[in-house]
Amino acid sequence: MIRATCHTADDVLCLEFDATPWFSEAEAPSIIDLAQKGWTSAAIAEALERRPGYARLHDLVEYAAKRLQAESLEDPIWNTFECIVDGSEAVAWLEKNRPDVVAGIPSRSPP
């Protein structure tokens, strides 16, 4: 399991979820980009929120869109929610399940 935490910008909603399905299906460049951005991306929640078992995540994304989107119109770079993946769990899972991908993460590449 690769744990991820997602919270709305106003901290009204916060939850932990399993991001493993995203890592199983994501293209290598997306995973490498995530690692380079400090394991933080709303894209993971957006990709998983409609799956069975992710109803709470869907509720969080929907809340952010309906309640906070109007505020983000004034500042387009303001994120209505944020998701942070446990980087050490992600790397451990990648080493075991997708070694080709983990080898492409710059800080994980051999010198």
Secondary structure as GFF3:
##gff-version 3
##sequence-region A 1 111
A	DSSP	beta_strand	3	8	.	.	.	ID=ss1
A	DSSP	beta_strand	14	18	.	.	.	ID=ss2
A	DSSP	alpha_helix	20	25	.	.	.	ID=ss3
A	DSSP	alpha_helix	28	36	.	.	.	ID=ss4
A	DSSP	alpha_helix	43	48	.	.	.	ID=ss5
A	DSSP	alpha_helix	55	63	.	.	.	ID=ss6
A	DSSP	pi_helix	64	68	.	.	.	ID=ss7
A	DSSP	alpha_helix	69	72	.	.	.	ID=ss8
A	DSSP	beta_strand	81	85	.	.	.	ID=ss9
A	DSSP	alpha_helix	87	97	.	.	.	ID=ss10
A	DSSP	alpha_helix	99	102	.	.	.	ID=ss11
A	DSSP	three_ten_helix	106	108	.	.	.	ID=ss12
###
